């Protein structure tokens, strides 16, 4: 996110990072950037303002991504019962202490459906059992108490030219009551949209790609045996029936879904979401033409990190940093939108009286690019979801 914000024309003034390897990565690539290498819970707004050389109330932009694991549908979804989930309210605290003109807060889509559980207490110490509500509404309420209007955009990086399908939620708040904007999708795989086609995996790591960091968290010999039988763009459904049952175990009897199980990527389509552990059977990111997991350098290219960016730590550390990152392109687009918002703030634009206090905008976040299975037939992933045989009604969907 920070790299994209830089590309939009902002200068990073200070940052907070608690992960040891990520700290070393930042120090390697941005040695002069004031860096607090500790938990955000131990950093005050005054310390950040001093390090950044900014007076309170003069900060144009605060950017943050509280840990998303507590809300991700890929995890246990403990929400506010997970101490990582509670870091959302550390972000709220910093908004209060720093009083920025604008803030960007990034998270996963799963945050939108999380509720305050009927156990324990909320951040304000009140019994959550008496007022179980959406975490989203709780955030909106508390931002409003701080004087911020918030626009929540649910987006997908692939719609803006990234070679990766990756949903994200971006909150853009400002204390001037203005309605923030975010562009409509600029690329599409739907024939009726009249937009340029999605960027693909082959566009970034296809033939001719020179890997700057070929380190790999590879599959076990057992996993490689199964993956050797899967064609490019295929998954577990491409395996012979007896091998499906052997490799999937009891989960085979659950039938549908699990499209990432024994998945081999395809150069012809955008990459699926880059994960922190690409060598798991259930989130497999096997190279299309080589029998191995994608490398650190390939994963970084999919996320569109600058080619000269260096990652510190072990191979596992590097994949954790890359897999947890926001696509650089989304950061750039968000930064460009905030620049325009700051211009409007500087021009003293008057808020719209009819605008809602907060809103949630869906910008085609859920994207399907290919079919692995349809009407009893298996495909190796080289068939577009919007093939001529598809339901014509699906071709006319609008965002």
C-alpha positions in Angstrom: 0.0 0.0 0.0 2.8 2.4 0.9 4.6 1.8 -2.4 1.4 2.6 -4.3 0.8 5.7 -2.2 4.3 6.9 -3.1 3.7 6.3 -6.8 0.6 8.5 -6.5 2.9 11.4 -5.4 2.9 11.2 -1.6 6.0 11.2 0.6 6.1 8.7 3.4 6.8 10.5 6.7 6.9 7.7 9.3 5.7 4.1 9.7 5.0 1.5 12.2 5.8 -2.2 11.7 6.0 -5.0 14.2 7.1 -8.0 12.0 10.9 -8.4 12.4 11.6 -9.5 8.8 9.3 -6.7 7.4 11.2 -4.2 9.5 14.4 -5.3 7.9 12.8 -5.1 4.5 11.8 -1.5 5.1 15.2 -0.5 6.5 16.9 -2.1 3.5 14.7 -0.3 0.9 13.9 2.9 2.8 16.9 3.5 5.2 16.0 7.2 5.9 12.3 6.5 6.7 11.5 7.1 10.4 10.4 3.6 11.5 8.8 2.4 14.8 9.7 -1.3 15.0 7.2 -2.3 17.7 3.5 -2.9 18.1 1.2 -0.1 17.2 -0.3 -0.4 20.7 3.0 1.0 22.0 3.1 4.0 19.7 1.4 7.3 20.4 0.1 9.9 17.9 2.5 12.5 19.4 5.5 10.2 18.7 4.4 9.7 15.1 3.9 13.5 14.6 7.3 14.3 16.0 9.0 11.7 13.9 7.2 12.9 10.8 7.9 16.6 11.5 4.2 17.4 11.3 2.0 19.4 13.6 -1.3 18.0 14.9 -4.1 18.6 12.5 -1.7 19.2 9.5 -1.3 15.6 8.5 -2.8 15.1 5.0 -3.1 11.3 5.1 -3.0 8.4 7.5 -2.7 4.9 5.9 -3.1 1.6 7.6 -4.0 -2.0 7.3 -4.9 -3.6 10.6 -4.3 -7.4 10.6 -7.0 -9.1 8.6 -6.6 -12.7 9.8 -9.3 -12.3 12.4 -11.9 -11.5 9.7 -10.7 -13.5 6.7 -13.0 -16.3 5.5 -9.8 -18.4 5.2 -9.3 -18.3 8.9 -11.2 -19.0 12.1 -13.1 -15.6 12.0 -12.9 -14.9 15.7 -13.3 -11.1 14.9 -13.1 -8.9 17.9 -12.4 -12.0 20.1 -9.0 -12.2 18.4 -6.4 -9.7 19.7 -5.4 -9.0 16.1 -9.0 -8.0 15.4 -8.9 -5.6 18.2 -6.1 -3.7 16.4 -8.9 -2.1 14.3 -9.5 0.1 17.3 -5.8 1.0 17.6 -6.3 2.5 14.1 -9.3 4.4 15.4 -7.1 5.7 18.3 -4.5 7.0 15.9 -7.1 8.7 13.8 -8.2 10.4 17.0 -4.7 11.4 18.1 -3.3 12.4 14.6 -6.5 14.0 13.3 -5.5 13.6 9.6 -7.5 15.4 6.9 -8.0 12.0 5.2 -7.4 8.4 6.1 -7.2 5.1 4.2 -7.9 1.9 6.1 -7.5 -1.4 4.2 -8.9 -4.9 5.1 -10.5 -8.0 3.8 -14.0 -8.4 2.6 -14.8 -10.7 5.5 -14.7 -7.7 7.8 -18.0 -6.6 6.4 -19.9 -9.6 7.6 -18.4 -9.9 11.0 -20.5 -9.2 14.1 -19.5 -8.3 17.6 -19.7 -11.7 19.2 -22.1 -12.4 22.1 -19.2 -12.9 24.4 -16.8 -10.6 26.1 -17.0 -6.8 25.7 -16.6 -4.2 23.0 -13.7 -1.8 22.9 -15.6 0.7 25.0 -16.1 -1.9 27.8 -19.8 -2.4 27.3 -21.3 -5.8 27.3 -21.5 -6.9 23.6 -24.2 -9.4 24.3 -26.6 -6.5 24.8 -25.9 -5.0 21.4 -24.5 -7.5 19.0 -24.0 -5.7 15.7 -21.9 -5.6 12.6 -18.3 -4.6 13.2 -18.7 -2.4 10.1 -21.5 -0.4 11.8 -19.5 -0.1 15.0 -16.6 1.3 12.9 -18.9 3.7 11.1 -20.3 4.9 14.5 -16.9 5.5 16.0 -15.5 7.2 13.0 -18.6 9.5 13.1 -17.9 10.3 16.7 -14.4 11.5 15.7 -16.0 13.7 13.0 -15.2 11.6 9.9 -17.4 10.8 7.0 -16.4 7.3 5.6 -16.8 5.8 2.1 -16.2 2.0 2.0 -15.2 0.6 -1.4 -15.2 -3.1 -2.1 -12.8 -3.6 -5.0 -10.8 -6.2 -6.9 -7.2 -5.5 -8.1 -7.7 -7.3 -11.4 -10.3 -4.7 -12.4 -7.6 -2.0 -12.4 -4.9 -3.8 -14.4 -3.3 -6.0 -11.7 -2.5 -9.5 -13.0 -4.2 -11.0 -9.9 -7.7 -11.6 -8.6 -7.6 -10.1 -5.1 -10.6 -8.6 -3.3 -10.0 -5.8 -0.8 -12.0 -3.3 1.2 -10.8 0.2 1.3 -12.2 2.7 3.8 -11.6 6.4 2.8 -12.5 8.8 5.5 -12.3 12.6 5.7 -13.2 15.2 8.4 -14.6 17.7 5.9 -17.8 15.8 5.1 -17.0 15.2 1.4 -18.0 12.2 -0.6 -14.9 10.2 -1.7 -14.8 8.5 -5.0 -13.1 5.4 -6.5 -12.9 4.6 -10.2 -15.2 2.0 -11.8 -13.4 -1.1 -13.2 -11.1 -0.3 -16.0 -10.5 -3.9 -17.3 -12.9 -6.8 -17.7 -13.3 -10.3 -18.9 -17.0 -9.8 -19.7 -17.6 -9.4 -23.5 -20.4 -6.9 -23.0 -18.3 -4.4 -20.9 -16.3 -3.0 -23.7 -13.2 -2.7 -21.6 -9.6 -3.9 -22.2 -9.0 -7.5 -21.2 -7.6 -8.5 -17.8 -3.8 -8.7 -17.4 -2.7 -12.3 -17.1 -0.1 -14.3 -15.3 1.7 -14.8 -18.6 2.0 -11.0 -18.9 4.2 -10.8 -15.8 5.9 -14.1 -15.3 5.5 -15.8 -18.7 8.3 -16.7 -21.1 11.2 -14.3 -20.9 10.7 -13.5 -17.2 14.0 -13.2 -15.4 13.4 -14.1 -11.7 15.1 -11.8 -9.3 14.5 -14.1 -6.3 14.0 -17.8 -7.3 13.5 -19.0 -3.8 10.7 -21.5 -3.4 8.6 -23.0 -0.6 8.1 -26.2 -2.6 5.6 -29.0 -2.4 6.3 -32.3 -0.7 7.1 -35.3 -3.0 3.6 -36.6 -2.4 2.0 -33.3 -3.5 4.3 -33.1 -6.5 3.1 -36.6 -7.5 -0.5 -35.5 -7.7 0.4 -32.1 -9.3 2.4 -33.9 -12.0 -0.9 -35.3 -13.3 -2.7 -31.9 -13.5 -2.5 -29.9 -16.7 -1.8 -26.2 -16.7 -5.0 -24.4 -15.5 -6.4 -27.5 -13.9 -7.1 -28.6 -10.4 -8.2 -31.7 -8.5 -11.1 -32.3 -10.9 -8.5 -33.0 -13.7 -7.2 -36.0 -11.8 -8.4 -39.6 -12.5 -11.2 -40.5 -10.2 -9.2 -43.0 -8.1 -6.4 -40.4 -7.7 -9.0 -37.7 -6.7 -10.2 -39.9 -3.9 -6.7 -40.8 -2.8 -5.5 -37.2 -2.8 -8.6 -35.5 -1.3 -9.4 -38.1 1.4 -12.7 -37.5 3.1 -13.1 -34.1 1.6 -13.7 -35.7 -1.8 -17.1 -36.7 -0.7 -18.1 -33.1 -0.1 -18.0 -32.7 -3.9 -18.2 -29.1 -5.2 -15.9 -26.2 -4.6 -12.3 -26.3 -3.4 -11.1 -25.0 -6.7 -7.7 -24.2 -5.3 -7.0 -27.8 -4.3 -4.2 -29.3 -6.4 -4.4 -26.2 -8.6 -1.9 -25.6 -11.3 -1.8 -22.0 -12.6 -2.4 -20.9 -16.2 -0.5 -18.2 -18.1 -3.8 -17.4 -20.0 -5.6 -16.0 -17.0 -4.9 -13.6 -14.1 -3.3 -15.2 -11.1 -5.5 -16.2 -8.2 -4.9 -14.4 -4.9 -1.2 -14.7 -3.9 -1.1 -16.5 -0.5 1.5 -16.6 2.2 2.0 -20.4 1.8 1.7 -21.3 -1.9 2.8 -24.9 -1.3 -0.4 -26.0 0.6 -2.5 -28.6 -1.2 -5.7 -26.5 -0.5 -4.2 -23.2 -1.7 -1.9 -24.6 -4.3 0.0 -22.1 -6.5 1.9 -24.5 -8.8 3.8 -23.0 -11.7 2.0 -23.5 -15.1 4.9 -25.2 -16.9 7.4 -26.2 -14.1 6.6 -28.7 -11.4 7.1 -26.5 -8.4 5.4 -23.7 -6.4 5.8 -20.2 -7.6 8.9 -18.4 -6.4 9.4 -15.4 -4.2 10.3 -13.3 -7.3 7.2 -14.5 -9.2 4.9 -13.8 -6.3 6.4 -10.3 -5.9 5.9 -9.6 -9.6 2.2 -10.7 -9.4 1.8 -8.2 -6.5 3.6 -5.7 -8.7 6.4 -4.8 -6.3 9.2 -2.8 -8.0 11.7 -5.2 -9.5 14.5 -3.8 -7.3 12.6 -4.2 -4.1 14.5 -6.5 -1.7 12.8 -8.8 0.9 14.6 -9.6 4.1 14.3 -12.8 6.2 13.8 -16.5 5.3 11.9 -17.7 2.3 8.9 -18.2 4.6 9.3 -14.6 5.9 9.4 -13.3 2.3 6.3 -15.1 1.3 4.5 -13.9 4.4 5.4 -10.3 3.5 4.3 -10.7 -0.1 1.1 -12.7 0.6 -0.1 -10.2 3.3 0.6 -7.2 1.1 -2.0 -5.0 -0.7 -1.4 -5.0 -4.5 0.8 -2.0 -5.2 -1.6 -0.9 -8.0 -4.5 -0.6 -5.5 -2.4 1.6 -3.3 -1.6 3.8 -6.3 -5.2 4.2 -7.4 -6.4 4.9 -3.8 -3.6 7.5 -3.5 -4.6 9.2 -6.7 -8.2 9.4 -5.5 -7.1 10.9 -2.1 -5.0 13.5 -3.9 -8.1 14.7 -5.7 -10.0 14.6 -2.4 -7.3 16.8 -0.8 -7.6 19.3 -3.6 -11.3 19.5 -3.1 -10.7 20.0 0.6 -8.2 22.8 -0.1 -10.8 24.4 -2.4 -13.2 24.4 0.5 -15.8 22.4 -1.4 -19.1 22.3 0.4 -20.5 18.9 1.4 -23.6 17.6 -0.3 -26.6 18.0 2.0 -28.2 14.9 0.6 -25.2 12.6 1.0 -25.5 9.7 3.5 -23.1 9.9 6.4 -21.4 6.6 5.3 -21.8 4.3 2.4 -20.6 1.0 1.0 -19.9 0.8 -2.7 -19.4 -2.5 -4.5 -17.2 -2.2 -7.6 -17.5 -5.7 -9.1 -15.4 -7.2 -6.3 -16.4 -10.9 -7.0 -14.7 -11.9 -10.3 -14.8 -15.3 -12.0 -12.4 -15.9 -14.9 -12.6 -19.6 -15.7 -14.5 -22.8 -15.3 -13.1 -26.0 -13.8 -16.4 -27.9 -13.9 -19.7 -27.3 -15.6 -22.7 -29.6 -16.4 -20.7 -32.7 -15.5 -17.7 -31.8 -17.7 -14.2 -31.1 -16.5 -12.1 -28.3 -17.9 -8.4 -27.7 -17.5 -8.9 -24.0 -16.8 -8.5 -22.9 -20.4 -12.2 -22.2 -20.7 -13.4 -18.7 -19.9 -16.2 -18.4 -17.4 -17.9 -16.2 -20.0 -17.6 -18.6 -22.9 -20.2 -18.5 -25.7 -22.0 -21.4 -24.0 -22.4 -19.5 -20.7 -25.8 -18.3 -19.6 -26.4 -15.1 -21.6 -27.9 -13.4 -18.6 -24.5 -13.6 -16.9 -23.0 -11.6 -19.8 -25.2 -8.6 -19.1 -24.4 -8.2 -15.4 -23.6 -4.7 -14.4 -21.4 -3.4 -11.5 
